[in-house]
């Protein structure tokens, strides 16, 4: 399979990156889709440090394994905007019967991570 093409920070074909253990995403992986495929325990995707992070940096997280996953702010900075909370640290998917097929996208706006929850997942915010 060919590698995705890139121009600047834009990926024309998104890279899909499966992770079976907790992982800290990097600024260079903006535009990637991370899955928990192969996971046997709940994993945490930690967002990159935001100092100097370009506005528009974005990631998508997708549940393939029913073991659960969390998207976490780097350093618990209270900088994820979720439903009814502008200062969350984490988004967690743990309802086993509702994890597979859930998706969460986050986009850095220069002040906070704007979050979008897709596919009717059950998410907990903290």
Buried (B, 14 or more C-beta within 10 A) or exposed (E): EEEEEEEEEEBEEEEEBBBBEBBEBEBEBBBBBBBBBEBEEBBBBBBBBBEEBEEEBBBBBBBBBBBBBBBBBBEEBEBBBBEEEEEBBBBBBBBEEBBBEBBBBBBBEEEBBBBEBEEEBBBEBE
